[in-house]
Amino acid sequence: MVKVSRIDQNSIADALGIQPGTELLTVNGRPLADFLDWEFLTADEDLAIEARQPDGEQVIYELERLDGEPLGISLEPPTVRRCANRCEFCFIEGLPAGLRKPLYIRDDDYRLSFAYGNFATLSNVKERDIARILEYRLSPLYVSVHATNHEARKILLNNTRVPDIKAQLSRLAEGGIQFHCQMVIVPGLNDEEILEESLTDLWNMREAVLSAAVVPVGLTQFSHLYSGKKMDRDTARAILRQVERWGVRGMKERGETWVFGSDELYMLAERELPGAEHYGEFAQIENGVGSVTSLRMRVAAGLERLPRRDGQRIGVVTGLAMAPLMQPLLESMRAVSGAEFELIVAENSLFGPTITTAGLLVGKDILRALENRRDLDIALIPAETINEDSVFLDDYTLESVRASLPMPIFPSYDFIDILESEESGVPA
């Protein structure tokens, strides 16, 4: 059963009299468990929808839908399937106490993997779930593999009952399902021989594995594995050598790189990031793979749209990781716009100095970096630091931070998005 949250005006559902709060029970005789059943079972043209109205009356709506016309029904959000693992390196395990409750939800849901690209371990997938994935062809899935070696994976996920991921992926691959995979590398647990075994196993699944990302572990000061140190340069370089060797083989034998080191891995290794051609379609950009290269591309493409801002002083807040890469971008914008750009590097006060990603800076960090900067006309902060409600991870709101600073601040994804238009509301 799923429940209706909203009905579009003048839609098929509106004409039928379906109301918010209606429980949708079956479609053409098949029970509805969640939004996946609804999406796939309502793809037919002739539908008989059994429902229970908010007043308790049970009805059947019969309709013929032509040319894929939308029904006009929005569903209530599904109950998220929670993660049963206790990974020591899980970022949520490394959160401090006292943050808002939704931040502590650890989802591990294959449905959200298909629908939104969330990574899932598949450790809570049952036989009926496998059958649904194959029947509905839920492909591609985004899978947190971490290691294909079963014993190593049990340690990594801190779960002795975790199923064999290699067997799971192989079975799904035989049914035509494809995957984007990630491996978070914890030195001493899943690097070196274990990483080589994982890459070999994924390579042998051939076209089923669309991409694989290799990401260094990121530990906050609250993590059980926290040592106060980041992955060292030599370890990062050793991991990159493995990744690049497999990437070269992929390009040679299959015409695609297929396995990628994350941007952070290149930065820890003190290696220059690859160009755009390396990343193909940037399939794992949300996982930090190719995001810096994409930023460089967007800035270069947008320079011609920048208006003149002669004499203006613009502060750009970033994290420690991005700082070495930002100056050439700011210089290119200065040359075109005439503005003076100052890079302002903020350290993470909530998660500790080992978390250097700009997108994880919190409201307190922004305040501390900018509170005394009356010499700046405006400041740009990473748009990734706030959620859809304009709230930082430490519950500061963008509005409250703005009110406490001596200059206007603007969340930005690539600088150009804020600065390109005189009409954008940014003082010029």
C-alpha positions as CSV (number, residue, x, y, z in Angstrom):
1,M,0.0,0.0,0.0
2,V,1.1,3.5,-0.8
3,K,-0.5,6.8,0.0
4,V,-1.3,9.8,-2.1
5,S,0.2,13.1,-0.9
6,R,-0.8,15.5,-3.7
7,I,-3.1,15.5,-6.9
8,D,-2.3,17.8,-9.8
9,Q,-5.2,20.0,-10.9
10,N,-6.9,19.0,-14.2
11,S,-5.1,15.7,-14.2
12,I,-6.6,12.2,-14.7
13,A,-6.5,11.6,-11.0
14,D,-8.2,14.9,-10.4
15,A,-11.0,14.0,-12.9
16,L,-11.4,10.6,-11.1
17,G,-11.8,12.4,-7.7
18,I,-8.8,10.8,-6.1
19,Q,-7.9,12.8,-3.0
20,P,-4.7,13.3,-0.9
21,G,-4.6,10.7,1.8
22,T,-6.1,8.0,-0.4
23,E,-4.4,4.6,0.1
24,L,-3.5,2.9,-3.2
25,L,-3.8,-0.9,-2.7
26,T,-3.4,-2.7,-6.0
27,V,-2.9,-2.1,-9.7
28,N,-4.5,-4.6,-12.1
29,G,-4.8,-7.0,-9.2
30,R,-1.2,-6.7,-8.1
31,P,-0.5,-5.4,-4.5
32,L,1.4,-2.2,-4.2
33,A,4.3,-2.3,-1.7
34,D,6.0,1.0,-2.5
35,F,6.7,3.6,-5.2
36,L,8.5,1.2,-7.4
37,D,5.4,-1.0,-7.8
38,W,3.4,2.1,-8.5
39,E,5.8,3.4,-11.2
40,F,6.2,0.1,-13.0
41,L,2.6,-1.3,-12.7
42,T,1.0,1.9,-13.8
43,A,3.0,1.9,-17.1
44,D,0.2,0.0,-18.8
45,E,-2.5,1.8,-20.7
46,D,-5.5,0.0,-19.1
47,L,-5.5,0.3,-15.4
48,A,-7.8,-0.9,-12.6
49,I,-6.6,0.8,-9.4
50,E,-8.0,-0.5,-6.1
51,A,-7.9,2.2,-3.4
52,R,-9.1,3.1,0.1
53,Q,-10.4,6.7,0.3
54,P,-9.6,8.8,3.4
55,D,-13.1,8.1,4.8
56,G,-12.4,4.4,4.6
57,E,-14.5,3.6,1.6
58,Q,-12.9,1.1,-0.8
59,V,-13.2,1.8,-4.5
60,I,-11.8,0.7,-7.8
61,Y,-10.8,3.3,-10.4
62,E,-10.8,2.0,-14.0
63,L,-9.2,4.1,-16.7
64,E,-7.5,4.1,-20.0
65,R,-4.4,6.2,-20.3
66,L,-3.2,7.1,-23.8
67,D,0.3,8.0,-24.9
68,G,1.7,7.8,-21.4
69,E,-0.3,10.7,-20.1
70,P,0.6,11.4,-16.5
71,L,-1.8,10.3,-13.8
72,G,-1.1,13.4,-11.8
73,I,-0.5,11.6,-8.5
74,S,2.3,12.3,-6.1
75,L,3.0,9.8,-3.4
76,E,4.1,10.2,0.2
77,P,7.8,9.5,0.7
78,P,8.6,5.9,1.3
79,T,9.9,4.5,4.5
80,V,13.7,4.3,4.1
81,R,15.3,1.0,4.5
82,R,18.0,1.5,7.2
83,C,21.5,0.2,7.2
84,A,22.3,-2.8,9.4
85,N,26.1,-2.5,9.1
86,R,28.3,-0.7,11.6
87,C,31.1,0.4,9.3
88,E,33.9,2.0,11.3
89,F,34.5,4.5,8.5
90,C,30.9,5.4,7.9
91,F,30.6,9.2,7.9
92,I,27.4,9.1,9.9
93,E,29.1,7.1,12.6
94,G,31.6,9.9,12.7
95,L,29.0,12.6,13.4
96,P,29.0,14.4,16.8
97,A,26.0,14.2,19.0
98,G,23.4,17.0,19.0
99,L,22.9,17.6,15.3
100,R,19.4,17.4,13.8
101,K,17.9,13.9,13.7
102,P,17.7,13.4,9.9
103,L,21.5,13.6,9.6
104,Y,21.8,10.3,11.6
105,I,19.6,8.3,9.3
106,R,21.8,5.6,7.6
107,D,19.9,4.5,4.5
108,D,20.9,1.3,2.7
109,D,18.1,1.0,0.2
110,Y,18.4,-0.5,-3.3
111,R,15.3,1.4,-4.3
112,L,16.9,4.7,-3.6
113,S,20.0,3.4,-5.3
114,F,18.1,3.0,-8.5
115,A,15.8,6.1,-8.2
116,Y,18.3,8.7,-6.9
117,G,21.8,7.2,-7.3
118,N,22.3,6.6,-3.5
119,F,25.0,4.1,-2.9
120,A,23.8,0.9,-1.2
121,T,25.8,-2.1,0.1
122,L,23.0,-4.6,-0.8
123,S,23.7,-6.3,2.6
124,N,20.0,-6.2,3.5
125,V,18.7,-7.4,0.2
126,K,16.5,-10.5,0.4
127,E,15.5,-13.1,-2.3
128,R,12.2,-11.2,-3.0
129,D,14.3,-8.0,-3.5
130,I,16.5,-9.7,-6.0
131,A,13.4,-10.9,-7.9
132,R,12.0,-7.4,-8.0
133,I,15.3,-5.9,-9.2
134,L,15.4,-8.5,-12.0
135,E,11.7,-8.2,-12.9
136,Y,11.7,-4.4,-13.0
137,R,15.2,-4.2,-14.4
138,L,16.4,-1.7,-11.8
139,S,19.5,-0.7,-13.6
140,P,21.9,0.8,-13.1
141,L,22.4,0.4,-9.3
142,Y,24.9,2.3,-7.3
143,V,26.7,-0.2,-5.1
144,S,29.1,0.3,-2.2
145,V,31.4,-2.7,-2.8
146,H,34.4,-1.7,-0.7
147,A,35.9,-5.2,-1.2
148,T,34.8,-8.3,-3.1
149,N,36.8,-10.5,-0.7
150,H,34.0,-11.8,1.6
151,E,36.1,-12.0,4.8
152,A,37.6,-8.5,4.2
153,R,34.1,-7.1,3.6
154,K,32.7,-8.5,6.8
155,I,35.4,-6.7,8.7
156,L,34.9,-3.5,6.7
157,L,31.1,-3.5,7.2
158,N,31.5,-4.7,10.8
159,N,28.8,-7.3,10.0
160,T,29.5,-11.0,10.1
161,R,26.2,-11.8,8.4
162,V,26.8,-9.7,5.3
163,P,26.1,-11.6,2.1
164,D,28.8,-12.3,-0.5
165,I,28.7,-9.2,-2.7
166,K,30.6,-11.0,-5.5
167,A,27.8,-13.6,-5.7
168,Q,25.1,-11.0,-5.5
169,L,26.6,-8.8,-8.3
170,S,27.2,-11.9,-10.5
171,R,23.7,-13.1,-10.2
172,L,22.3,-9.6,-11.0
173,A,24.7,-9.2,-13.8
174,E,23.5,-12.5,-15.4
175,G,20.0,-10.9,-15.3
176,G,21.2,-7.8,-17.2
177,I,21.6,-5.4,-14.3
178,Q,24.5,-3.0,-14.4
179,F,26.3,-1.1,-11.6
180,H,28.3,1.9,-10.7
181,C,30.5,0.7,-7.8
182,Q,32.5,2.5,-5.1
183,M,35.3,1.3,-2.8
184,V,36.2,3.4,0.2
185,I,39.8,2.5,1.0
186,V,40.9,2.0,4.6
187,P,44.7,1.4,4.6
188,G,45.5,-2.0,6.0
189,L,41.9,-3.3,5.4
190,N,41.1,-3.2,1.7
191,D,44.1,-1.7,-0.1
192,E,47.0,-3.6,-1.8
193,E,46.1,-7.2,-2.4
194,I,42.4,-6.9,-1.4
195,L,42.0,-3.9,-3.7
196,E,43.7,-5.8,-6.5
197,E,41.3,-8.7,-6.0
198,S,38.3,-6.4,-6.0
199,L,39.4,-4.7,-9.2
200,T,40.0,-8.1,-10.8
201,D,36.6,-9.4,-9.8
202,L,34.8,-6.2,-11.1
203,W,36.8,-6.3,-14.3
204,N,35.7,-9.9,-14.9
205,M,32.0,-8.9,-14.7
206,R,32.7,-7.0,-17.9
207,E,29.9,-4.7,-19.2
208,A,27.9,-5.1,-16.0
209,V,30.3,-2.8,-14.2
210,L,29.8,0.6,-15.8
211,S,32.2,2.4,-13.5
212,A,34.2,1.9,-10.3
213,A,35.3,4.7,-8.0
214,V,38.2,4.4,-5.5
215,V,37.9,6.9,-2.7
216,P,40.2,7.4,0.3
217,V,38.5,7.0,3.7
218,G,37.5,10.3,5.4
219,L,37.4,10.2,9.2
220,T,36.1,12.9,11.4
221,Q,37.5,13.5,14.9
222,F,34.6,11.5,16.2
223,S,35.3,8.4,14.2
224,H,36.6,5.3,16.0
225,L,39.4,4.9,13.6
226,Y,40.4,8.6,13.9
227,S,44.2,9.1,14.3
228,G,44.4,12.8,13.6
229,K,46.2,12.1,10.3
230,K,44.9,11.9,6.7
231,M,46.0,9.1,4.3
232,D,49.6,9.7,3.5
233,R,51.0,10.6,0.1
234,D,52.8,7.3,-0.5
235,T,49.7,5.2,0.3
236,A,47.6,7.4,-2.0
237,R,50.2,7.1,-4.8
238,A,50.3,3.3,-4.4
239,I,46.5,3.1,-4.7
240,L,46.5,5.4,-7.7
241,R,49.1,3.2,-9.5
242,Q,46.7,0.2,-9.1
243,V,43.7,2.2,-10.3
244,E,45.5,3.8,-13.3
245,R,47.0,0.4,-14.4
246,W,43.4,-1.0,-14.5
247,G,42.2,2.1,-16.2
248,V,44.9,1.8,-18.9
249,R,43.9,-1.8,-19.5
250,G,40.3,-0.8,-19.8
251,M,41.0,1.9,-22.3
252,K,43.2,-0.5,-24.3
253,E,40.9,-3.5,-24.3
254,R,37.4,-2.0,-24.0
255,G,37.8,1.6,-25.1
256,E,36.9,3.1,-21.7
257,T,38.7,3.9,-18.5
258,W,36.0,2.3,-16.2
259,V,37.8,2.7,-12.9
260,F,38.6,6.1,-11.4
261,G,40.4,7.6,-8.4
262,S,38.5,10.3,-6.7
263,D,39.7,13.9,-6.8
264,E,40.7,13.7,-3.1
265,L,42.9,10.7,-3.9
266,Y,44.8,12.7,-6.5
267,M,45.2,15.6,-4.1
268,L,46.5,13.4,-1.3
269,A,48.9,11.8,-3.8
270,E,50.0,15.3,-4.9
271,R,49.2,14.4,-8.5
272,E,47.7,16.5,-11.2
273,L,44.1,15.7,-11.9
274,P,43.3,14.2,-15.3
275,G,41.6,16.1,-18.1
276,A,37.9,15.9,-19.1
277,E,38.5,13.1,-21.6
278,H,39.5,10.8,-18.7
279,Y,36.1,10.9,-17.1
280,G,33.9,10.2,-20.1
281,E,30.3,11.0,-19.0
282,F,31.4,12.0,-15.4
283,A,29.3,9.1,-14.1
284,Q,30.5,9.4,-10.5
285,I,30.9,13.2,-10.2
286,E,28.6,13.2,-7.1
287,N,31.1,10.8,-5.5
288,G,33.9,13.3,-5.9
289,V,35.2,11.8,-9.2
290,G,36.0,14.5,-11.7
291,S,34.3,17.3,-9.8
292,V,37.3,19.6,-9.9
293,T,37.9,19.0,-13.6
294,S,34.2,19.7,-14.2
295,L,34.5,23.0,-12.2
296,R,37.5,24.0,-14.4
297,M,35.5,23.4,-17.5
298,R,32.4,25.3,-16.3
299,V,34.6,28.3,-15.3
300,A,36.4,28.3,-18.6
301,A,33.1,28.1,-20.5
302,G,31.6,30.9,-18.5
303,L,34.3,33.5,-18.6
304,E,32.9,35.2,-21.6
305,R,29.6,35.8,-19.7
306,L,31.3,37.7,-16.8
307,P,30.5,41.4,-16.6
308,R,33.1,44.0,-15.7
309,R,33.4,44.4,-11.9
310,D,36.4,46.8,-11.8
311,G,37.5,47.6,-8.3
312,Q,35.2,45.1,-6.6
313,R,36.8,42.9,-3.9
314,I,35.3,39.4,-3.8
315,G,36.1,36.8,-1.2
316,V,35.9,33.1,-2.1
317,V,35.6,30.7,0.8
318,T,36.9,27.1,0.4
319,G,38.3,24.2,2.3
320,L,41.9,23.1,2.7
321,A,41.6,20.4,0.0
322,M,40.6,22.8,-2.8
323,A,42.8,25.7,-1.8
324,P,45.9,24.7,-4.0
325,L,43.7,24.4,-7.1
326,M,41.6,27.5,-6.8
327,Q,44.1,30.3,-7.5
328,P,44.3,29.8,-11.3
329,L,40.5,29.9,-11.5
330,L,40.3,33.1,-9.6
331,E,43.1,34.6,-11.7
332,S,41.2,33.8,-14.9
333,M,38.1,35.5,-13.5
334,R,40.1,38.6,-12.4
335,A,41.6,39.0,-15.9
336,V,38.1,39.1,-17.5
337,S,36.1,40.9,-14.9
338,G,38.6,43.3,-13.4
339,A,37.6,42.3,-9.8
340,E,40.0,41.3,-7.1
341,F,39.4,37.8,-5.8
342,E,40.8,36.7,-2.5
343,L,40.9,33.0,-1.5
344,I,39.8,32.5,2.1
345,V,40.6,29.0,3.4
346,A,38.5,27.8,6.3
347,E,39.2,24.8,8.6
348,N,36.4,22.5,9.6
349,S,35.5,23.3,13.2
350,L,32.8,20.5,13.5
351,F,34.5,17.5,12.0
352,G,38.2,18.3,12.6
353,P,41.2,19.1,10.5
354,T,41.2,15.8,8.6
355,I,37.9,16.8,6.9
356,T,39.1,19.2,4.3
357,T,36.2,19.1,1.7
358,A,34.7,22.5,1.1
359,G,31.2,21.2,1.0
360,L,31.4,20.0,4.6
361,L,32.2,23.4,6.0
362,V,29.6,24.5,8.5
363,G,27.9,27.8,9.3
364,K,30.3,28.5,12.2
365,D,33.3,28.1,9.8
366,I,31.8,30.7,7.4
367,L,31.2,33.1,10.2
368,R,34.7,32.7,11.6
369,A,36.3,33.2,8.1
370,L,34.3,36.3,7.2
371,E,33.1,38.1,10.3
372,N,35.8,40.7,10.4
373,R,36.2,41.2,6.6
374,R,34.7,44.6,6.1
375,D,37.1,45.1,3.1
376,L,35.1,42.7,1.0
377,D,32.2,43.8,-1.3
378,I,30.7,40.3,-1.5
379,A,31.7,36.7,-0.6
380,L,31.0,33.4,-2.3
381,I,30.6,30.2,-0.3
382,P,30.3,26.6,-1.5
383,A,26.7,26.0,-2.3
384,E,27.1,22.4,-1.2
385,T,27.5,23.5,2.4
386,I,23.7,24.1,2.7
387,N,20.7,21.8,2.1
388,E,17.5,22.5,0.2
389,D,16.2,24.4,3.2
390,S,19.4,26.6,3.3
391,V,20.6,25.1,6.5
392,F,24.2,24.2,7.3
393,L,25.2,20.9,8.9
394,D,25.6,22.6,12.3
395,D,22.0,24.0,12.1
396,Y,23.0,27.5,11.3
397,T,20.8,28.9,8.6
398,L,22.0,30.9,5.7
399,E,19.8,33.7,6.7
400,S,21.3,33.9,10.2
401,V,24.9,33.7,8.8
402,R,24.1,36.5,6.3
403,A,22.7,38.7,9.0
404,S,25.8,38.4,11.1
405,L,28.3,39.3,8.4
406,P,29.4,42.7,7.1
407,M,29.1,41.8,3.4
408,P,26.5,40.0,1.3
409,I,27.3,36.3,0.8
410,F,26.1,34.0,-1.9
411,P,26.2,30.2,-2.2
412,S,27.8,29.3,-5.5
413,Y,28.6,26.1,-7.4
414,D,31.1,27.5,-9.9
415,F,31.4,31.4,-9.3
416,I,30.0,32.0,-12.8
417,D,26.5,31.1,-11.7
418,I,26.5,34.1,-9.3
419,L,28.7,36.6,-11.1
420,E,27.6,36.3,-14.7
421,S,24.6,38.6,-14.5
422,E,24.2,42.2,-13.5
423,E,20.6,41.3,-12.8
424,S,21.3,38.4,-10.4
425,G,21.0,40.4,-7.3
426,V,24.8,40.5,-6.7
427,P,26.0,44.0,-6.2
428,A,28.3,45.1,-9.0
